[in-house]
Amino acid sequence: MSTRLNIAKTDATAYKAMLGLVGYLQNISLSPTWKELIKIRASQINGCAHCLDLHTKDAIKNGETTQRIYLLNAWREAFGLYSKEEQVILEITEEITLINQKGLSEETYAKANQIFSEQQIAEIIMTAIIINSYNRIGISTLMPISK
C-alpha cells in the first residue's frame, strides 16, 4: 500500500474542526460505555481498523468487558448481554451508518423516544455521525493502528 497524506497535517484547519466535534463528545450525557459501543459498532460496519483499535482499547480502559466487545458484531443474538437502552443505541448506530439502506427508521426512532430524551437522542445521532466521519478519514488515508 502507498503512503497517504496525514489530514491532520495537510489540512490542519479542517482537522481542527473535527477535533472540536471530539470535544463536544467529552461533554455529553451519554456514558463512556455507550459512546464507545457506538464508535466500535460503526467502525465494525465501516471496516476502519484504526478506529476499531483505538476505541476497543478506550472501551476496555473505561471498564467494558472483552466479551461484550467480541460479541458486539452479533449483539442481536447475544441475549441478555446488552441492555434495552444499548440495543436501541446500536440500532440507531447501524441505521445511521448504513444510511443508504433506509436511514433512521420510524420504528427505531419510536423505540428511542420511549427510552431517551430528545437531547440524548441528538447525542446518540451526533456520536454516530462523528465516528462515521472519522471512519471515512481513517479508511481513505490508511491511518495506521498502534502497535
N, C-alpha and C positions, 0 to 999 in steps of 0.2 A: 504494500500500500504506500501511496505517496504521503509525504509530509504536507499537511494542510495548514492554513492560516490559523492564528490564535486570535479569535474575535476580540477578546479582552484587550489585546494589544493593538490590533489593526484598526478596530473601531471602538475605541475606549468610551466614547460618548454614548453609543448605543448600549454597550455592555454595562456601563454605569447605571443607565436607566433600568436595565434588567435587575441589577443589584438592588435598586430601590424597591422592586417587587418582592425580593427576598426579605428586605427589611420589613415590608408590610406583613409578611407571614410570621415574623417574630412576635407581632403584637395582636394576633387574632385570638379568638376564644377557643378555637379547636385545640384539643390536646395534642401534645407532641406525637403520641401514638397514632392518632387519626391522620395528622399531616403526613407522617411517614408512610402509612398504608396507602394514601392517595399517591404519593410520589413513587412508591415502589410499583404499585399496580399499573399506573400509566406507563412507567418505564419498561415493565414487562411487555405490555402490549406493543409499545413502540420499538422495543429491542435496543434500548440505549444502555450499553454496558457501563459507560462512565457513571450514569445516574443510578443504575442498579447497585454498583459497587459503593458509591457514596451513601445512598440512602438506606441500604441494608445495614451498613456499619453504623449510621446515625440511629437507626431504629434500635439496634442492639444496645448502643450507649444509653438510649432512653428507656431501656428495660423491656423491650419487645423480645419475645421468645423466638428461638430459631425455628421451632415447629411452625409457628404462625407465619413466619417469613417463607419457609419452604412450601407451605400449602396455600399461599396467597393466590397463586395462579389457578387453584381449584377451590376457591373459597365457597362456592355454591354447594359443593359436595362435602365440605369439612364441617359437618353438622355439629353445632354447639361450640365451635372454636371461635367464631366471630359473633359479636353481639348484634342485635337487631339494628342498632344505630350504625355499626360498622358495615353491615350488609347493604344498607341504603347508601352509605358513603361510597362503597365500592361500585354499586350500580350506577351512581351518578358519575363517578370517575370513568367507568367504562363507556358510558353513553357519550360523554363529552370527548373522550379520547377517540372514540370511533364515530365522530360527529357525522361522517358521510353516510352512515347507515340509517340513522333516524334522529340523531340528536338527543337531547334530554327529553324523554318521553313524558307524556301526561301522567302515566301510571307511576313512574318513578318520582316525578315531582310531587304528586299527591302523597306518596309514602313519606317523602322528606318533610312535607308540610305538616304532617301529623306528628312528627318527632322533633323537628328543629324549628328554631325561629327563622324569620326571613334573613336576619343578619348571619346566622350560622349557615343557611343555605348559600348565601352570597359568598361566604368564606370558603365553603366546600368547592363551589364553582370556580372561584378565583385560584384556589390552590391547584385544582386540576388544570386550569388554563396555564398557570405559571410553569408547572412541571412539563406540560406538553411543549411549551416554548423552549425550555431548556433541553428537552429530549431532541428537539429539532436542531438546536445548536450543536449538541454533543455528537449526534449522528452525522450531520453534514460536515463537521470539521474533524471527525475522528478523534474526539477528545480521549486521551488515554485513561486507563484505570490506574489506580495507585497500586504499587507493588510492595 
